[in-house]
């Protein structure tokens, strides 16, 4: 199916060539794989709903800027350049800038192992350690944790508290360290929607400043 007002994406020629060739990739994506849109204004969480050789339909949690050059990136590091065609009802259709092999897209293989979606940030935060508070920078954020830059030394498994104007207070533990960079694991996981909306607010605020 081609891009149409009924918000389906794909190539109508594929139907004429046989439904079997296009049904299998569509079925493989019924698990609703999470990914991120990457553009000049930041990185934003999305969910892949449907794909064909020419385009993809994404579930979004917030509006998308129309004039941005965008790429869809999986957690394995593989990227696909996109052009937005339509947006409505929390979904958006995109045309691939270059032709895509559907099987490779579905497999999602890339230079990195599969992991949770991490959204890059440069967001100051208050880090509470024991009875004192200092400033750190969140460099990326996922549902489960964050990577931060912090001038002081932290110990593996040390319990800390992270809070900013745009983020609630998270109880966390240090999972890894390569000073001044630390990986944190949250004691309570965020939902996908909460992560998407909070990062969108941070990115929108940065773009406006």
N, CA, C and O of each residue as an XYZ file, in Angstrom:
836
protein
N       0.845     -1.197      0.000
C       0.000      0.000      0.000
C       0.870      1.232      0.000
O       1.931      1.233      0.624
N       0.453      2.279     -0.680
C       1.194      3.522     -0.694
C       0.717      4.415      0.431
O      -0.275      4.119      1.097
N       1.438      5.520      0.639
C       0.999      6.491      1.625
C      -0.318      7.094      1.178
O      -0.409      7.651      0.085
N      -1.340      6.986      2.018
C      -2.649      7.510      1.687
C      -3.231      8.168      2.918
O      -2.654      8.089      4.003
N      -4.368      8.814      2.758
C      -5.003      9.505      3.868
C      -5.553      8.555      4.911
O      -5.862      8.976      6.025
N      -5.683      7.271      4.571
C      -6.158      6.319      5.576
C      -5.033      5.884      6.508
O      -5.231      5.011      7.353
N      -3.844      6.492      6.359
C      -2.710      6.351      7.260
C      -2.078      4.973      7.198
O      -1.491      4.532      8.186
N      -2.176      4.273      6.070
C      -1.415      3.052      5.878
C      -0.169      3.401      5.087
O      -0.178      4.344      4.296
N       0.904      2.648      5.292
C       2.120      2.895      4.552
C       2.508      1.636      3.819
O       2.163      0.532      4.240
N       3.229      1.797      2.716
C       3.687      0.651      1.962
C       3.678      0.939      0.486
O       3.721      2.099      0.076
N       3.624     -0.083     -0.306
C       3.700      0.057     -1.748
C       2.594     -0.781     -2.372
O       2.575     -2.001     -2.215
N       1.673     -0.135     -3.078
C       0.546     -0.858     -3.657
C       1.014     -1.887     -4.675
O       0.336     -2.886     -4.911
N       2.169     -1.643     -5.273
C       2.679     -2.616     -6.243
C       2.980     -3.942     -5.578
O       2.905     -4.996     -6.210
N       3.323     -3.887     -4.289
C       3.646     -5.128     -3.574
C       2.433     -6.033     -3.486
O       2.565     -7.256     -3.515
N       1.241     -5.435     -3.377
C       0.030     -6.241     -3.303
C      -0.165     -7.018     -4.588
O      -0.506     -8.200     -4.561
N       0.052     -6.355     -5.717
C      -0.113     -7.017     -7.006
C       0.902     -8.136     -7.189
O       0.626     -9.127     -7.865
N       2.086     -7.976     -6.582
C       3.115     -8.986     -6.737
C       2.867    -10.184     -5.830
O       3.517    -11.219     -5.980
N       1.944    -10.057     -4.901
C       1.646    -11.193     -4.025
C       1.666    -10.780     -2.580
O       2.627    -10.165     -2.116
N       0.605    -11.114     -1.856
C       0.505    -10.689     -0.468
C       1.482    -11.400      0.441
O       1.855    -10.856      1.480
N       1.907    -12.597      0.083
C       2.778    -13.366      0.967
C       4.091    -12.640      1.214
O       4.628    -12.693      2.320
N       4.617    -11.957      0.187
C       5.908    -11.288      0.294
C       5.877    -10.165      1.320
O       6.897     -9.886      1.950
N       4.722     -9.508      1.504
C       4.662     -8.367      2.405
C       3.999     -8.694      3.737
O       4.197     -7.964      4.708
N       3.214     -9.776      3.811
C       2.537    -10.092      5.058
C       3.531    -10.520      6.128
O       3.387    -10.140      7.290
N       4.554    -11.318      5.748
C       5.481    -11.829      6.744
C       6.185    -10.711      7.515
O       6.201    -10.763      8.745
N       6.778     -9.687      6.851
C       7.376     -8.598      7.616
C       6.378     -7.885      8.513
O       6.722     -7.513      9.635
N       5.142     -7.684      8.044
C       4.136     -7.014      8.864
C       3.851     -7.834     10.118
O       3.751     -7.269     11.207
N       3.719     -9.142      9.991
C       3.465     -9.986     11.146
C       4.633     -9.947     12.118
O       4.436     -9.983     13.332
N       5.836     -9.875     11.592
C       7.010     -9.870     12.456
C       7.071     -8.624     13.328
O       7.720     -8.629     14.374
N       6.400     -7.558     12.906
C       6.440     -6.319     13.668
C       5.238     -6.157     14.587
O       5.054     -5.088     15.168
N       4.424     -7.181     14.733
C       3.285     -7.068     15.639
C       3.712     -6.969     17.089
O       2.898     -6.626     17.946
N       4.977     -7.263     17.385
C       5.491     -7.106     18.740
C       5.705     -5.639     19.094
O       5.992     -5.325     20.249
N       5.573     -4.738     18.130
C       5.666     -3.298     18.369
C       7.037     -2.924     18.938
O       7.158     -2.567     20.110
N       8.037     -3.010     18.113
C       9.410     -2.736     18.547
C       9.612     -1.250     18.841
O       9.179     -0.397     18.066
N      10.261     -0.946     19.948
C      10.582      0.430     20.283
C      11.849      0.868     19.565
O      12.747      0.066     19.310
N      11.905      2.154     19.245
C      13.050      2.741     18.558
C      13.078      4.220     18.925
O      12.359      4.659     19.822
N      13.915      4.987     18.222
C      13.917      6.424     18.470
C      14.079      7.182     17.167
O      14.760      6.732     16.245
N      13.436      8.347     17.108
C      13.628      9.292     16.021
C      14.755     10.233     16.410
O      14.761     10.784     17.511
N      15.708     10.416     15.509
C      16.862     11.265     15.775
C      16.846     12.429     14.805
O      16.755     12.232     13.593
N      16.935     13.642     15.332
C      16.918     14.837     14.499
C      17.709     15.951     15.147
O      18.253     15.762     16.235
N      17.790     17.114     14.506
C      18.560     18.236     15.052
C      18.099     18.689     16.430
O      18.906     19.183     17.217
N      16.806     18.528     16.735
C      16.302     19.010     18.027
C      16.381     17.959     19.125
O      16.014     18.240     20.266
N      16.856     16.743     18.807
C      17.011     15.756     19.860
C      16.648     14.350     19.415
O      16.531     14.065     18.223
N      16.471     13.474     20.405
C      16.104     12.082     20.174
C      14.790     11.795     20.894
O      14.593     12.218     22.034
N      13.888     11.069     20.217
C      12.535     10.912     20.732
C      12.071      9.469     20.579
O      12.260      8.845     19.535
N      11.468      8.959     21.631
C      11.013      7.579     21.664
C       9.820      7.374     20.738
O       8.945      8.236     20.646
N       9.784      6.234     20.054
C       8.659      5.876     19.200
C       8.516      4.359     19.169
O       9.375      3.639     19.679
N       7.425      3.873     18.570
C       7.177      2.442     18.431
C       6.862      2.154     16.972
O       6.001      2.804     16.379
N       7.552      1.186     16.396
C       7.314      0.797     14.998
C       6.033     -0.019     14.921
O       5.901     -1.045     15.587
N       5.086      0.443     14.103
C       3.804     -0.234     13.966
C       3.713     -1.068     12.700
O       3.094     -2.132     12.704
N       4.321     -0.602     11.618
C       4.166     -1.250     10.321
C       5.286     -0.774      9.404
O       5.790      0.338      9.563
N       5.676     -1.610      8.447
C       6.763     -1.242      7.546
C       6.551     -1.885      6.185
O       5.954     -2.956      6.076
N       7.047     -1.218      5.152
C       7.127     -1.787      3.813
C       8.475     -1.384      3.242
O       9.286     -0.784      3.947
N       8.731     -1.701      1.979
C      10.010     -1.349      1.372
C      10.178      0.159      1.213
O      11.304      0.642      1.101
N       9.095      0.897      1.202
C       9.179      2.329      0.949
C       8.871      3.195      2.157
O       9.190      4.384      2.137
N       8.263      2.656      3.211
C       7.894      3.506      4.327
C       7.588      2.755      5.596
O       7.570      1.525      5.629
N       7.345      3.524      6.649
C       7.117      2.955      7.964
C       6.084      3.802      8.709
O       6.022      5.019      8.534
N       5.287      3.150      9.531
C       4.323      3.838     10.378
C       4.778      3.721     11.823
O       5.115      2.632     12.287
N       4.789      4.860     12.544
C       5.275      4.900     13.914
C       4.191      5.382     14.864
O       3.392      6.254     14.521
N       4.172      4.817     16.042
C       3.356      5.328     17.148
C       4.190      6.356     17.874
O       5.295      6.062     18.331
N       3.650      7.590     17.984
C       4.351      8.677     18.641
C       3.633      9.068     19.935
O       2.445      8.793     20.098
N       4.352      9.701     20.838
C       3.796     10.132     22.114
C       3.641     11.647     22.191
O       3.178     12.178     23.201
N       4.033     12.347     21.116
C       4.003     13.812     21.092
C       4.139     14.257     19.642
O       4.462     13.433     18.786
N       3.905     15.531     19.335
C       4.030     16.017     17.953
C       5.469     15.931     17.444
O       6.418     15.846     18.223
N       5.604     15.954     16.110
C       6.909     15.903     15.452
C       7.092     17.179     14.649
O       6.162     17.636     13.984
N       8.288     17.758     14.708
C       8.565     18.938     13.900
C       8.591     18.566     12.426
O       9.151     17.536     12.050
N       7.985     19.404     11.590
C       7.849     19.093     10.166
C       9.120     19.349      9.363
O       9.346     18.700      8.342
N       9.952     20.286      9.811
C      11.067     20.724      8.969
C      12.398     20.094      9.360
O      13.458     20.612      9.007
N      12.351     18.992     10.081
C      13.587     18.365     10.512
C      13.994     17.207      9.593
O      13.147     16.494      9.055
N      15.299     17.042      9.429
C      15.831     15.833      8.815
C      15.872     14.768      9.899
O      16.540     14.936     10.919
N      15.158     13.674      9.675
C      15.001     12.664     10.714
C      15.580     11.326     10.285
O      15.680     11.020      9.097
N      15.957     10.538     11.283
C      16.381      9.165     11.054
C      15.743      8.299     12.129
O      15.589      8.720     13.276
N      15.379      7.093     11.746
C      14.882      6.101     12.691
C      16.064      5.233     13.105
O      16.759      4.669     12.259
N      16.286      5.132     14.412
C      17.435      4.364     14.905
C      16.972      3.282     15.869
O      16.238      3.554     16.819
N      17.411      2.047     15.614
C      17.156      0.947     16.534
C      18.251      0.892     17.589
O      19.295      1.529     17.450
N      18.003      0.129     18.640
C      18.969      0.051     19.730
C      20.270     -0.615     19.309
O      21.284     -0.469     19.992
N      20.259     -1.342     18.200
C      21.480     -1.972     17.691
C      22.378     -0.985     16.956
O      23.487     -1.338     16.556
N      21.906      0.262     16.771
C      22.701      1.287     16.112
C      22.404      1.467     14.640
O      22.925      2.399     14.028
N      21.584      0.607     14.043
C      21.252      0.744     12.623
C      20.270      1.901     12.439
O      19.351      2.079     13.238
N      20.476      2.695     11.364
C      19.673      3.906     11.120
C      19.068      3.879      9.723
O      19.609      3.278      8.795
N      17.903      4.563      9.605
C      17.213      4.700      8.329
C      16.745      6.152      8.198
O      16.011      6.645      9.054
N      17.162      6.832      7.137
C      16.719      8.198      6.897
C      15.243      8.240      6.533
O      14.757      7.390      5.786
N      14.521      9.241      7.068
C      13.074      9.328      6.889
C      12.635     10.708      6.419
O      13.306     11.716      6.641
N      11.487     10.710      5.765
C      10.781     11.948      5.402
C       9.331     11.801      5.857
O       8.649     10.855      5.459
N       8.859     12.723      6.681
C       7.497     12.607      7.196
C       6.482     12.897      6.107
O       6.631     13.847      5.338
N       5.423     12.047      6.049
C       4.372     12.181      5.043
C       3.076     12.635      5.686
O       2.406     13.514      5.144
N       2.703     12.069      6.817
C       1.476     12.448      7.503
C       1.630     12.215      9.001
O       2.522     11.493      9.446
N       0.741     12.844      9.770
C       0.720     12.682     11.226
C      -0.697     12.938     11.728
O      -1.289     13.971     11.419
N      -1.238     12.006     12.498
C      -2.592     12.151     13.037
C      -2.836     11.091     14.099
O      -2.363      9.960     13.990
N      -3.583     11.478     15.132
C      -4.041     10.516     16.124
C      -2.943      9.759     16.837
O      -3.125      8.587     17.167
N      -1.793     10.399     17.089
C      -0.705      9.742     17.778
C       0.129      8.817     16.917
O       0.993      8.108     17.434
N      -0.110      8.808     15.607
C       0.680      8.011     14.687
C       1.205      8.906     13.576
O       0.680      9.994     13.338
N       2.250      8.433     12.895
C       2.823      9.196     11.787
C       3.386      8.229     10.761
O       3.926      7.178     11.105
N       3.250      8.606      9.477
C       3.784      7.817      8.380
C       4.999      8.499      7.783
O       5.013      9.717      7.605
N       6.018      7.711      7.475
C       7.268      8.242      6.936
C       7.662      7.475      5.682
O       7.396      6.279      5.562
N       8.286      8.166      4.768
C       8.861      7.546      3.588
C      10.357      7.389      3.818
O      11.017      8.312      4.294
N      10.898      6.205      3.475
C      12.333      6.002      3.561
C      13.029      6.831      2.484
O      12.578      6.867      1.340
N      14.102      7.481      2.838
C      14.864      8.250      1.868
C      15.543      7.318      0.868
O      15.623      7.626     -0.321
N      16.028      6.185      1.352
C      16.628      5.158      0.495
C      15.827      3.874      0.633
O      15.260      3.620      1.696
N      15.765      3.047     -0.429
C      15.026      1.782     -0.343
C      15.552      0.917      0.801
O      16.744      0.927      1.110
N      14.643      0.174      1.420
C      14.975     -0.634      2.594
C      14.602     -2.081      2.335
O      13.529     -2.368      1.803
N      15.488     -2.992      2.712
C      15.166     -4.406      2.683
C      14.347     -4.728      3.922
O      14.844     -4.598      5.041
N      13.091     -5.150      3.740
C      12.181     -5.355      4.871
C      12.716     -6.405      5.834
O      12.610     -6.230      7.047
N      13.279     -7.472      5.333
C      13.794     -8.525      6.209
C      14.899     -7.998      7.113
O      14.927     -8.309      8.303
N      15.813     -7.201      6.558
C      16.885     -6.612      7.362
C      16.325     -5.645      8.389
O      16.800     -5.578      9.523
N      15.305     -4.892      7.977
C      14.667     -3.949      8.902
C      14.057     -4.697     10.078
O      14.239     -4.307     11.231
N      13.334     -5.773      9.785
C      12.671     -6.552     10.831
C      13.692     -7.179     11.775
O      13.499     -7.190     12.991
N      14.784     -7.703     11.204
C      15.814     -8.316     12.038
C      16.520     -7.293     12.915
O      16.922     -7.597     14.038
N      16.670     -6.068     12.391
C      17.241     -4.988     13.180
C      18.691     -5.177     13.567
O      19.144     -4.603     14.556
N      19.436     -5.978     12.801
C      20.833     -6.207     13.137
C      21.652     -4.939     12.939
O      21.375     -4.145     12.041
N      22.662     -4.757     13.785
C      23.494     -3.576     13.705
C      24.791     -3.782     14.459
O      25.089     -4.898     14.883
N      25.574     -2.715     14.634
C      26.887     -2.848     15.268
C      26.845     -3.110     16.772
O      27.853     -3.510     17.354
N      25.678     -2.888     17.419
C      25.596     -3.055     18.862
C      24.576     -4.131     19.217
O      23.664     -4.398     18.434
N      24.717     -4.758     20.397
C      23.705     -5.728     20.842
C      22.397     -5.019     21.174
O      22.389     -3.825     21.472
N      21.292     -5.760     21.120
C      19.998     -5.170     21.447
C      19.932     -4.807     22.927
O      20.420     -5.546     23.783
N      19.321     -3.659     23.215
C      19.190     -3.181     24.587
C      18.010     -2.224     24.639
O      17.358     -1.986     23.622
N      17.735     -1.685     25.791
C      16.656     -0.710     25.917
C      17.006      0.572     25.170
O      18.179      0.919     25.029
N      15.979      1.272     24.694
C      16.199      2.537     23.991
C      16.767      3.570     24.969
O      16.218      3.800     26.046
N      17.868      4.175     24.566
C      18.494      5.224     25.366
C      18.452      6.527     24.582
O      18.867      6.573     23.424
N      17.957      7.577     25.207
C      17.793      8.871     24.555
C      18.859      9.833     25.069
O      18.963     10.084     26.270
N      19.647     10.364     24.142
C      20.732     11.257     24.533
C      20.201     12.596     25.025
O      19.270     13.163     24.454
N      20.811     13.082     26.093
C      20.447     14.365     26.683
C      21.718     15.096     27.100
O      22.823     14.555     27.049
N      21.524     16.325     27.506
C      22.579     17.092     28.186
C      21.863     17.917     29.247
O      21.739     19.137     29.144
N      21.396     17.203     30.277
C      20.417     17.769     31.201
C      20.979     17.820     32.620
O      21.287     16.776     33.193
N      21.121     19.029     33.203
C      21.612     19.126     34.577
C      20.617     18.542     35.576
O      19.404     18.663     35.408
N      21.146     17.914     36.603
C      20.291     17.295     37.606
C      20.947     17.385     38.972
O      22.167     17.506     39.083
N      20.125     17.325     40.009
C      20.638     17.292     41.379
C      20.871     15.845     41.779
O      19.984     15.003     41.634
N      22.049     15.560     42.274
C      22.411     14.210     42.697
C      22.623     14.224     44.210
O      23.543     14.871     44.710
N      21.768     13.508     44.928
C      21.869     13.452     46.385
C      22.614     12.188     46.788
O      22.198     11.076     46.460
N      23.708     12.369     47.495
C      24.526     11.261     47.969
C      24.637     11.388     49.479
O      25.196     12.360     49.987
N      24.100     10.400     50.199
C      24.064     10.448     51.664
C      23.335     11.711     52.101
O      22.149     11.866     51.809
N      24.017     12.615     52.793
C      23.348     13.806     53.317
C      23.738     15.074     52.568
O      23.544     16.175     53.085
N      24.276     14.944     51.377
C      24.677     16.129     50.606
C      24.164     16.019     49.169
O      23.858     14.932     48.679
N      24.080     17.183     48.507
C      23.573     17.258     47.139
C      24.563     18.015     46.263
O      25.093     19.050     46.665
N      24.809     17.495     45.069
C      25.707     18.139     44.120
C      25.075     18.076     42.733
O      24.062     17.406     42.532
N      25.679     18.777     41.782
C      25.143     18.837     40.420
C      25.835     17.819     39.520
O      27.059     17.694     39.528
N      25.034     17.099     38.749
C      25.536     16.157     37.753
C      24.834     16.463     36.427
O      23.935     17.302     36.378
N      25.243     15.786     35.363
C      24.629     15.950     34.044
C      24.165     14.590     33.536
O      24.945     13.639     33.481
N      22.886     14.505     33.165
C      22.372     13.282     32.547
C      22.737     13.301     31.063
O      22.359     14.221     30.337
N      23.468     12.286     30.618
C      23.922     12.203     29.230
C      23.014     11.329     28.377
O      22.880     11.568     27.177
N      22.394     10.328     28.972
C      21.331      9.595     28.292
C      20.402      8.989     29.327
O      20.771      8.773     30.481
N      19.175      8.722     28.871
C      18.119      8.288     29.778
C      17.336      7.163     29.127
O      17.004      7.230     27.944
N      17.042      6.123     29.909
C      16.206      5.019     29.449
C      15.131      4.775     30.493
O      15.078      5.462     31.513
N      14.267      3.788     30.233
C      13.233      3.453     31.209
C      13.854      2.927     32.492
O      13.305      3.135     33.574
N      14.982      2.255     32.389
C      15.588      1.571     33.530
C      16.649      2.371     34.252
O      16.940      2.095     35.416
N      17.242      3.368     33.586
C      18.358      4.055     34.225
C      18.882      5.212     33.417
O      18.193      5.738     32.542
N      20.113      5.612     33.712
C      20.705      6.782     33.065
C      22.223      6.670     33.078
O      22.812      5.959     33.892
N      22.830      7.392     32.151
C      24.281      7.591     32.182
C      24.524      9.038     32.550
O      23.945      9.940     31.944
N      25.371      9.269     33.532
C      25.588     10.625     34.022
C      27.079     10.962     33.994
O      27.942     10.086     33.941
N      27.344     12.267     34.033
C      28.696     12.766     34.251
C      28.709     13.462     35.601
O      27.871     14.322     35.874
N      29.666     13.087     36.447
C      29.695     13.591     37.815
C      31.146     13.741     38.242
O      31.942     12.814     38.093
N      31.493     14.918     38.777
C      32.895     15.215     39.080
C      33.414     14.449     40.294
O      34.619     14.226     40.414
N      32.528     14.049     41.185
C      32.954     13.335     42.382
C      32.989     11.825     42.122
O      32.469     11.346     41.114
N      33.600     11.097     43.032
C      33.726      9.653     42.882
C      32.563      8.938     43.569
O      32.199      9.250     44.703
N      31.993      7.969     42.850
C      30.924      7.136     43.391
C      31.381      5.680     43.382
O      32.215      5.281     42.569
N      30.827      4.904     44.290
C      31.177      3.494     44.390
C      30.146      2.630     43.670
O      28.978      3.006     43.565
N      30.577      1.486     43.181
C      29.649      0.530     42.596
C      28.622      0.129     43.649
O      28.968     -0.150     44.797
N      27.337      0.103     43.235
C      26.197     -0.246     44.093
C      25.844      0.848     45.097
O      24.950      0.658     45.922
N      26.530      1.988     45.043
C      26.178      3.089     45.940
C      24.788      3.609     45.605
O      24.450      3.779     44.434
N      23.990      3.861     46.624
C      22.622      4.342     46.436
C      22.621      5.859     46.415
O      23.227      6.513     47.264
N      21.918      6.412     45.411
C      21.837      7.857     45.247
C      20.410      8.241     44.881
O      19.550      7.384     44.675
N      20.178      9.554     44.803
C      18.864     10.086     44.433
C      19.067     11.127     43.344
O      19.908     12.015     43.479
N      18.290     11.020     42.256
C      18.423     11.917     41.109
C      17.130     12.695     40.938
O      16.047     12.110     40.958
N      17.234     14.017     40.768
C      16.022     14.837     40.589
C      16.383     16.110     39.834
O      17.450     16.691     40.030
N      15.445     16.537     38.950
C      15.599     17.812     38.253
C      14.233     18.447     38.089
O      13.217     17.880     38.490
N      14.221     19.651     37.485
C      12.949     20.351     37.275
C      12.024     19.567     36.352
O      10.803     19.658     36.484
N      12.584     18.797     35.418
C      11.787     18.075     34.430
C      11.675     16.585     34.722
O      11.017     15.859     33.978
N      12.304     16.123     35.787
C      12.259     14.702     36.121
C      11.868     14.524     37.579
O      12.270     15.320     38.428
N      11.090     13.490     37.882
C      10.762     13.209     39.275
C      11.996     12.680     40.001
O      13.026     12.418     39.380
N      11.885     12.527     41.296
C      12.994     11.977     42.065
C      13.106     10.481     41.814
O      12.135      9.744     41.984
N      14.290     10.032     41.408
C      14.551      8.618     41.173
C      15.531      8.107     42.215
O      16.610      8.671     42.394
N      15.149      7.035     42.901
C      16.113      6.313     43.710
C      16.885      5.394     42.777
O      16.282      4.670     41.984
N      18.208      5.411     42.861
C      19.025      4.659     41.916
C      20.256      4.091     42.601
O      20.615      4.486     43.710
N      20.890      3.157     41.912
C      22.161      2.595     42.367
C      23.173      2.692     41.236
O      22.811      2.653     40.060
N      24.441      2.817     41.600
C      25.506      2.882     40.604
C      25.768      1.473     40.080
O      26.085      0.561     40.844
N      25.631      1.311     38.763
C      25.814     -0.008     38.156
C      27.220     -0.187     37.601
O      27.806     -1.264     37.713
N      27.760      0.873     37.001
C      29.134      0.835     36.498
C      29.742      2.230     36.606
O      29.030      3.224     36.749
N      31.077      2.286     36.535
C      31.746      3.583     36.635
C      32.989      3.621     35.752
O      33.765      2.667     35.703
N      33.157      4.726     35.067
C      34.377      5.069     34.347
C      34.542      6.578     34.535
O      34.327      7.375     33.622
N      34.928      6.927     35.746
C      34.938      8.319     36.181
C      35.488      9.246     35.089
O      36.537      8.972     34.506
N      34.760     10.359     34.815
C      33.619     10.933     35.555
C      32.248     10.436     35.086
O      31.232     11.064     35.385
N      32.207      9.315     34.355
C      30.936      8.804     33.836
C      30.470      7.611     34.669
O      31.260      6.751     35.058
N      29.153      7.588     34.931
C      28.573      6.529     35.753
C      27.267      6.048     35.137
O      26.497      6.835     34.587
N      27.030      4.754     35.237
C      25.760      4.182     34.814
C      24.887      3.909     36.024
O      25.315      3.260     36.978
N      23.662      4.406     35.978
C      22.727      4.250     37.093
C      21.589      3.322     36.700
O      21.142      3.330     35.553
N      21.126      2.533     37.638
C      19.921      1.732     37.445
C      18.874      2.216     38.438
O      19.133      2.283     39.639
N      17.685      2.553     37.930
C      16.618      3.049     38.779
C      15.984      1.907     39.558
O      15.923      0.774     39.079
N      15.515      2.211     40.758
C      14.839      1.202     41.561
C      13.406      0.975     41.101
O      12.793     -0.038     41.439
N      12.864      1.934     40.319
C      11.526      1.794     39.758
C      11.555      2.210     38.294
O      12.006      3.308     37.969
N      11.080      1.343     37.414
C      11.143      1.595     35.980
C      10.070      2.588     35.538
O       8.947      2.560     36.042
N      10.418      3.466     34.594
C       9.446      4.363     33.977
C       8.655      3.627     32.902
O       9.146      2.662     32.317
N       7.440      4.078     32.644
C       6.696      3.575     31.495
C       7.262      4.209     30.229
O       7.957      5.222     30.298
N       6.969      3.620     29.080
C       7.442      4.174     27.817
C       6.882      5.573     27.591
O       7.591      6.470     27.134
N       5.599      5.750     27.916
C       4.979      7.059     27.709
C       5.614      8.115     28.594
O       5.859      9.235     28.146
N       5.886      7.767     29.854
C       6.499      8.746     30.756
C       7.881      9.141     30.251
O       8.219     10.325     30.231
N       8.682      8.158     29.843
C      10.010      8.469     29.316
C       9.906      9.368     28.093
O      10.619     10.366     27.993
N       9.019      9.020     27.158
C       8.879      9.796     25.924
C       8.478     11.240     26.214
O       9.053     12.169     25.648
N       7.507     11.430     27.082
C       7.002     12.777     27.345
C       7.993     13.621     28.133
O       8.133     14.817     27.878
N       8.674     13.011     29.079
C       9.643     13.777     29.866
C      10.828     14.212     29.021
O      11.298     15.343     29.146
N      11.313     13.330     28.167
C      12.417     13.705     27.284
C      11.965     14.757     26.277
O      12.717     15.681     25.969
N      10.747     14.626     25.765
C      10.210     15.627     24.834
C      10.154     17.010     25.494
O      10.499     18.010     24.864
N       9.726     17.070     26.743
C       9.679     18.344     27.460
C      11.078     18.941     27.621
O      11.267     20.144     27.443
N      12.046     18.105     27.955
C      13.417     18.585     28.116
C      13.964     19.091     26.790
O      14.552     20.171     26.735
N      13.777     18.321     25.721
C      14.293     18.729     24.417
C      13.613     19.991     23.906
O      14.266     20.858     23.325
N      12.302     20.099     24.118
C      11.568     21.287     23.676
C      12.045     22.528     24.425
O      12.189     23.602     23.840
N      12.285     22.372     25.707
C      12.758     23.486     26.522
C      14.147     23.921     26.065
O      14.425     25.117     25.970
N      15.019     22.955     25.781
C      16.377     23.289     25.303
C      16.322     23.996     23.963
O      17.078     24.939     23.730
N      15.428     23.551     23.068
C      15.328     24.160     21.742
C      14.829     25.606     21.814
O      15.194     26.444     20.990
N      13.981     25.882     22.822
C      13.416     27.228     22.954
C      14.361     28.200     23.636
O      14.190     29.414     23.526
N      15.355     27.679     24.339
C      16.266     28.563     25.096
C      17.407     29.080     24.232
O      18.255     29.832     24.714
